[in-house]
Amino acid sequence: MRYILQRWISGIGTIAVTVLVVLPFPPKPLSAEPEIGSITAARGTVVVKRPGSEGSLAVSVGTAFKVGDVIETDASSTAQMTLTDDSFMNLGPGSAVRVNQYSFDPKSDRRTAVIRLLKGKARIVIYRIRSRESFFRVDTGRALAIAEGFADFVVMENQDQAELAVLESSLSVRSSFDYIVGEIRLGVNQRSFVKEKAPPSSPAVITPQDRKNYLKDLK
């Protein structure tokens, strides 16, 4: 924007003085994505990787995360992610989780969550019952676990198969591939294995020692 200032100097005439006013560029808008939860426990090195950002950012208790963020622990670290509907996920060492989809409306009491376990193992605890339209899905790339109410279960992505174990309540399990037919229902203290492009194995009982092993680093 230019302003023209004029002044009269005797014997010289009118001198036009041009003043250039430089306006700063407007700040870049902040991300419109809402925060969907926060880190409520962290031990060791835990980082978040955000879409469109290079590198990773170290997190600590209280760090918020959004849809699309990847929370990752190193080989000797653990973390807990708590969502706004009070469900939470405990990540074991060498694990990574991405929230692909999430919404929670307190008015309708409806929660929808789609989580991708990229590697490692996680314990998912859903202890508040929400509306009938609510669901919580965990995908490993091989197996898809679906919880519609209260649930406490462990999901592990191993080198050649996915492993799912129910600690409390029940869970539906099927292959991540839509063209693979077969779905099972896991009850408390039951587990199943899902190999690449194959239906889940029949439910098998987990022993007390198995249960302790699942809870190691995931309490």
Secondary structure as GFF3:
##gff-version 3
##sequence-region A 1 219
A	DSSP	beta_strand	2	9	.	.	.	ID=ss1
A	DSSP	beta_strand	13	20	.	.	.	ID=ss2
A	DSSP	beta_strand	35	43	.	.	.	ID=ss3
A	DSSP	beta_strand	46	49	.	.	.	ID=ss4
A	DSSP	beta_strand	57	58	.	.	.	ID=ss5
A	DSSP	beta_strand	64	66	.	.	.	ID=ss6
A	DSSP	beta_strand	70	73	.	.	.	ID=ss7
A	DSSP	beta_strand	78	83	.	.	.	ID=ss8
A	DSSP	beta_strand	88	91	.	.	.	ID=ss9
A	DSSP	beta_strand	96	105	.	.	.	ID=ss10
A	DSSP	beta_strand	110	126	.	.	.	ID=ss11
A	DSSP	beta_strand	135	139	.	.	.	ID=ss12
A	DSSP	beta_strand	143	147	.	.	.	ID=ss13
A	DSSP	beta_strand	151	157	.	.	.	ID=ss14
A	DSSP	beta_strand	161	169	.	.	.	ID=ss15
A	DSSP	beta_strand	171	175	.	.	.	ID=ss16
A	DSSP	beta_strand	183	186	.	.	.	ID=ss17
A	DSSP	beta_strand	190	195	.	.	.	ID=ss18
A	DSSP	beta_strand	204	205	.	.	.	ID=ss19
A	DSSP	alpha_helix	208	215	.	.	.	ID=ss20
###
